[in-house]
Amino acid sequence: MSSFWSLYVVLLTVVNIAAAVWLIRWTAKPRKDEPASTDTTGHVWDGDLTEYNKPMPRWWLYLFYLSIIFSVIYLALYPGLGNFRGLLGWSQVGAYETQIAEAEKSYGPLFQAYAATELAELSRNPEAMETAARLFANTCAGCHGSDAQGGPGFPNLTDGDWLYGAAPETVLETILKGRNGVMPPFGPMLGEEGVRAVTQHVLSLSGRPSDPVLAAAGQQKFTTVCAACHGADGKGNTALGAPDLTDRIWLYGGSADTIAQTIRGGRQGHMPAHEPILGPDRAHLLAAYVYHLSHRGSPPKP
């Protein structure tokens, strides 16, 4: 915050506190022409409903003063007056770092012990997987879902299909370093008719109903444009993160319209790096958990 705005906040706060004190004293001050507390004000409603002059109780008035005193003490001890940090030097960042340090002191040795265990072996440790499930819920469920089955654009982690390979070390690398998946747009190159033809060929690769004439035309275009990443047989390339197009697992959906949209406009996938967030020990445990999830169902593809 600049010095100008800091001074503005300080003055505005002080003026408001002073105004509150003045307003309470002004309203509580007796007036010369004010009726006694046992007298009426002269206001009558509905014929017999009379308003008396009953000032607020002293204890209630004192509560207002106590609130003002509390606000002054609070602003002196804690941040609230522009750039003034408060006499205690408290900050939300400092409080967070203190809590993290305390948690690390308590749980750090546990994660270090898990990190010393090989990933595949750790994935078979029930106690470790219970801890990892909570870590997954806090860190990964926002994208992959609480059941880890993902959604459009977010991979299902419980099946055997892997864009970059199923090796435990590869899973760990993905969590630590993140991934950036790029499917370039081919609409301008292929034209709308070409997009339709390649779409039908892609459908045929997984044995789905397709137009045989368009699929045959699309095969040649696929070999020219798409095979460099997905392979001539469409089985993908884990080194590039290019998906296997011969199965029935689709990251963004497998309808003809969705496939055509992918070919036409491309896709931009981003898995953020979690090493700065989790650290290597927690990431190790999380990788074992993701590996564990895929092994509960069908065996993962290599």
C-alpha positions in Angstrom: 0.0 0.0 0.0 1.4 3.4 -0.9 2.0 6.1 1.7 -0.9 8.1 0.5 -3.4 5.4 0.8 -1.9 4.3 4.1 -2.4 7.8 5.5 -5.9 7.9 4.0 -6.9 4.7 5.8 -5.4 5.9 9.1 -7.2 9.2 9.0 -10.5 7.7 8.0 -10.3 5.1 10.8 -9.4 7.7 13.5 -12.0 10.1 12.3 -14.7 7.4 12.5 -13.7 6.4 16.0 -13.7 10.0 17.1 -17.1 10.6 15.4 -18.5 7.5 17.2 -17.4 8.9 20.6 -18.8 12.4 19.8 -22.1 10.9 18.7 -22.6 8.8 21.8 -21.8 11.7 24.1 -24.0 14.1 22.1 -27.0 11.8 22.1 -26.6 11.0 25.8 -26.3 14.6 26.8 -29.5 15.9 28.6 -31.3 18.8 26.9 -32.8 21.8 28.7 -36.3 21.2 27.3 -36.1 17.5 27.5 -38.9 15.8 29.6 -37.9 13.9 32.7 -37.5 10.2 32.4 -40.9 9.7 34.1 -42.6 12.1 31.7 -44.1 11.5 28.3 -42.8 13.1 25.1 -46.3 14.1 24.0 -46.5 11.5 21.3 -49.6 9.3 21.4 -50.7 6.6 18.9 -53.9 4.7 18.6 -55.5 6.8 21.3 -53.7 5.3 24.3 -50.2 4.3 23.2 -48.0 6.9 24.8 -44.2 7.4 24.3 -42.2 8.0 27.5 -38.8 9.6 27.6 -36.7 6.5 28.5 -33.0 7.0 27.9 -31.0 3.8 27.2 -29.6 2.1 30.3 -26.2 3.1 31.5 -24.8 -0.4 31.1 -25.9 -0.3 27.5 -24.1 3.0 27.0 -21.0 1.7 28.7 -21.0 -1.2 26.2 -20.6 1.3 23.3 -17.6 2.9 25.1 -16.1 -0.5 25.8 -16.4 -1.4 22.1 -14.6 1.8 21.2 -11.8 1.1 23.7 -11.5 -2.4 22.4 -11.2 -1.1 18.8 -8.4 1.3 19.8 -6.5 -1.5 21.7 -7.0 -3.9 18.7 -5.7 -1.3 16.2 -2.7 -0.7 18.4 -1.8 -4.4 18.6 -2.8 -5.7 15.2 -2.6 -4.5 11.6 -5.5 -2.2 10.6 -4.1 1.3 10.3 -2.7 1.4 6.8 0.8 0.1 6.7 1.2 0.0 10.5 1.9 -3.7 11.4 0.7 -3.5 15.0 2.8 -3.7 18.2 2.6 -7.5 18.2 3.9 -7.8 14.7 1.1 -10.3 13.8 0.3 -11.1 10.2 -1.8 -13.8 8.5 1.2 -14.9 6.6 3.2 -15.3 9.8 0.3 -17.1 11.5 0.1 -19.5 8.5 3.8 -20.2 8.5 3.8 -20.8 12.2 1.0 -23.4 11.8 2.8 -25.0 8.9 6.0 -25.2 11.0 4.1 -26.8 13.9 2.4 -29.3 11.5 5.7 -30.1 9.9 7.2 -30.8 13.3 4.4 -33.2 14.1 3.9 -34.9 10.7 7.2 -34.4 9.0 8.9 -37.6 10.3 5.9 -39.6 9.2 6.1 -38.3 5.6 9.9 -38.8 5.6 9.4 -42.4 6.6 6.9 -42.9 3.8 9.3 -41.2 1.3 12.0 -43.7 2.1 9.7 -46.6 0.9 9.6 -47.6 -2.7 6.4 -46.3 -4.4 4.9 -49.7 -5.5 5.5 -51.1 -2.0 4.1 -48.0 -0.3 1.0 -48.2 -2.5 0.2 -51.5 -0.7 0.5 -50.0 2.8 -3.2 -49.5 4.1 -2.2 -47.1 6.8 -0.2 -45.0 4.4 -3.0 -45.0 1.8 -5.5 -43.7 4.4 -3.2 -40.8 5.0 -2.7 -40.3 1.3 -6.5 -40.3 0.7 -6.9 -37.3 2.9 -3.9 -35.6 1.2 -5.6 -36.3 -2.2 -8.9 -34.9 -1.0 -7.3 -31.6 0.0 -5.0 -31.3 -3.0 -6.3 -33.1 -6.0 -10.1 -33.6 -5.6 -10.9 -30.1 -6.9 -9.9 -31.3 -10.4 -10.0 -35.1 -10.4 -13.0 -35.4 -8.1 -13.3 -36.9 -4.7 -13.6 -40.4 -6.4 -10.6 -39.6 -8.6 -12.6 -40.4 -11.7 -12.0 -37.0 -13.2 -14.2 -35.2 -15.7 -13.9 -33.6 -19.1 -10.3 -32.4 -19.4 -9.3 -34.0 -16.2 -8.0 -37.6 -16.4 -9.6 -40.5 -14.6 -7.0 -41.8 -12.2 -8.7 -45.1 -11.4 -8.5 -46.8 -14.8 -5.5 -48.2 -16.5 -5.1 -45.5 -19.1 -2.1 -43.1 -18.8 -1.1 -40.3 -21.1 2.5 -40.3 -19.9 2.9 -43.9 -18.8 2.0 -45.9 -15.7 5.4 -46.3 -14.1 5.3 -45.1 -10.5 8.2 -42.8 -11.1 6.4 -41.2 -14.0 3.4 -40.5 -11.8 5.7 -38.9 -9.3 7.3 -36.8 -11.9 3.9 -35.6 -13.1 2.9 -34.5 -9.6 6.2 -32.8 -8.9 6.8 -31.0 -12.2 3.3 -30.9 -13.7 2.4 -31.4 -17.4 1.5 -29.2 -20.3 -0.5 -31.0 -22.9 -0.9 -29.3 -26.3 -3.1 -30.5 -29.1 -2.6 -27.9 -31.9 -5.7 -26.8 -33.9 -5.9 -28.4 -37.3 -9.1 -26.8 -38.5 -7.3 -24.2 -40.7 -5.1 -26.9 -42.2 -7.7 -29.6 -42.8 -10.7 -27.5 -43.6 -14.2 -28.4 -42.4 -14.5 -31.4 -44.8 -11.1 -32.7 -43.6 -12.1 -32.3 -40.0 -15.2 -34.4 -40.6 -13.2 -37.1 -42.4 -10.5 -37.4 -39.7 -13.3 -37.5 -37.1 -14.8 -40.5 -38.7 -11.4 -42.2 -39.0 -10.7 -41.6 -35.3 -14.1 -43.1 -34.5 -13.3 -46.1 -36.5 -10.0 -46.6 -34.7 -11.8 -47.6 -31.5 -14.4 -49.7 -33.4 -17.2 -47.3 -33.1 -19.8 -46.7 -35.8 -18.5 -44.4 -38.5 -19.0 -43.5 -42.1 -16.7 -45.8 -44.0 -16.3 -43.5 -47.0 -15.3 -40.5 -44.8 -13.2 -42.7 -42.6 -11.2 -44.0 -45.6 -10.6 -40.4 -46.7 -9.7 -39.4 -43.2 -7.1 -42.2 -42.8 -4.8 -40.5 -45.4 -5.1 -37.2 -43.7 -4.5 -38.8 -40.3 -1.3 -40.4 -41.5 -0.1 -37.0 -42.8 -1.2 -34.8 -40.0 -1.8 -36.8 -36.8 0.5 -39.9 -36.9 3.6 -37.9 -35.8 2.1 -37.8 -32.3 -0.5 -40.5 -32.2 1.3 -43.0 -34.3 0.2 -44.5 -37.6 -1.9 -47.0 -35.7 -3.4 -44.3 -33.4 -2.1 -45.9 -30.2 -0.5 -42.8 -29.0 2.9 -41.9 -27.5 3.5 -41.6 -23.8 6.7 -39.7 -24.4 4.6 -36.8 -25.8 1.4 -37.4 -23.7 -0.5 -38.2 -27.0 -3.5 -40.3 -26.1 -4.3 -43.8 -27.4 -7.2 -43.3 -29.9 -7.9 -47.0 -30.3 -9.5 -47.5 -26.8 -12.8 -46.0 -25.6 -11.3 -43.7 -23.0 -11.6 -40.0 -23.9 -10.3 -37.1 -21.9 -12.7 -34.5 -23.3 -15.5 -36.9 -24.4 -15.9 -39.3 -27.3 -18.8 -38.0 -29.3 -18.3 -37.1 -32.9 -18.9 -33.4 -32.2 -16.4 -33.4 -29.4 -13.8 -35.2 -31.4 -14.3 -32.7 -34.3 -14.0 -29.8 -31.9 -10.7 -31.2 -30.6 -9.3 -31.6 -34.1 -10.6 -28.3 -35.3 -9.7 -26.1 -32.3 -7.0 -28.1 -30.5 -6.7 -28.5 -26.7 -4.6 -27.0 -24.0 -4.2 -29.1 -20.9 -2.3 -28.0 -17.8 -1.4 -30.0 -14.8 0.3 -27.6 -12.3 3.5 -28.5 -10.6 2.9 -29.5 -7.0 6.4 -29.7 -5.7 6.3 -26.1 -4.4 3.0 -26.9 -2.7 3.6 -30.3 -1.3 7.3 -30.8 -1.2 9.0 -34.1 -2.3 7.9 -36.2 0.7 4.2 -35.6 0.4 4.3 -35.8 -3.3 5.9 -39.3 -3.0 3.0 -40.4 -0.8 0.5 -38.9 -3.2 2.1 -40.7 -6.2 1.9 -44.0 -4.4 -1.8 -43.3 -3.8 -2.5 -42.5 -7.4 -0.6 -45.6 -8.4 -2.7 -47.5 -5.9 -6.0 -46.2 -7.3 -5.2 -47.5 -10.8 -4.2 -50.9 -9.5 -7.5 -51.5 -7.7 -9.2 -51.9 -11.1 -7.8 -53.1 -14.4 -4.0 -53.4 -14.7 -2.5 -50.2 -16.0 -1.1 -49.9 -19.5 2.7 -49.6 -19.7 
